[in-house]
Amino acid sequence: MQIIISGRHVELAESVREHLEERFNRLGRFDENVSRVEVTLSEERKRCLIEANVVTRRGPGVRAGAEAAEFRTAIDRLYEKLSRQLKSRREKVRDHKASPEIPVVAVENDEP
């Protein structure tokens, strides 16, 4: 999985970059079709904004955004949002592909 990090008007510390890569590398376990994660960080009026676009090999991608006072907190919030979206998408695919359960009907014989 490829992680692309870009910043708008902000210098990103190495520790924040490592934290981001560590968290977003885990997204592959929710959906094995994740091929790329594009993350954009920005800072406005003492708020840290972070947006992500998850690109998958199959199906539509997932987008989310978060804001907090610090980048680490915003990264954690965004990770939770993306993981929730990927989990629900995985469950929809599983439920859709599951075979319908055939009800068992009891048959009574009148023969002695």
Backbone hydrogen bonds, N-H to C=O, Kabsch-Sander energy under -0.5 kcal/mol:
donor,donor_aa,acceptor,acceptor_aa,energy
2,Q,35,S,-2.0
4,I,2,Q,-0.5
4,I,37,V,-3.1
5,I,3,I,-0.6
6,S,39,V,-2.4
8,R,41,L,-3.3
9,H,7,G,-0.7
12,L,10,V,-0.6
13,A,11,E,-0.5
17,R,13,A,-2.1
18,E,14,E,-2.4
19,H,15,S,-2.1
20,L,16,V,-2.4
21,E,17,R,-2.4
22,E,18,E,-2.5
23,R,19,H,-2.2
24,F,20,L,-2.6
25,N,21,E,-1.6
26,R,23,R,-1.1
27,L,24,F,-1.0
28,G,25,N,-0.8
29,R,26,R,-1.6
30,F,27,L,-1.3
31,D,27,L,-1.1
34,V,31,D,-1.4
35,S,55,V,-2.6
36,R,55,V,-1.9
37,V,2,Q,-2.7
38,E,53,N,-2.7
39,V,4,I,-3.5
39,V,37,V,-0.6
40,T,51,E,-2.8
41,L,6,S,-2.6
42,S,49,L,-2.6
43,E,8,R,-0.7
44,E,47,R,-2.4
47,R,44,E,-1.7
48,C,68,A,-3.2
49,L,42,S,-2.8
49,L,47,R,-0.6
50,I,66,A,-2.6
51,E,40,T,-2.4
52,A,64,A,-2.7
53,N,38,E,-2.2
54,V,62,V,-3.5
55,V,36,R,-3.2
55,V,53,N,-0.6
57,R,33,N,-2.7
62,V,54,V,-1.8
64,A,52,A,-1.9
66,A,50,I,-2.6
68,A,48,C,-1.7
74,A,70,E,-1.9
75,I,71,F,-2.6
76,D,72,R,-2.1
77,R,73,T,-2.3
78,L,74,A,-2.4
79,Y,75,I,-2.5
80,E,76,D,-2.0
81,K,77,R,-2.0
82,L,78,L,-2.6
83,S,79,Y,-2.7
84,R,80,E,-2.1
85,Q,81,K,-2.1
86,L,82,L,-2.7
87,K,83,S,-2.4
88,S,84,R,-2.3
89,R,85,Q,-2.1
90,R,86,L,-2.2
91,E,87,K,-2.3
92,K,88,S,-2.0
93,V,89,R,-2.0
94,R,90,R,-2.4
95,D,91,E,-2.8
96,H,92,K,-2.1
97,K,93,V,-2.0
98,A,94,R,-1.2
105,V,103,P,-0.5
106,A,104,V,-0.5
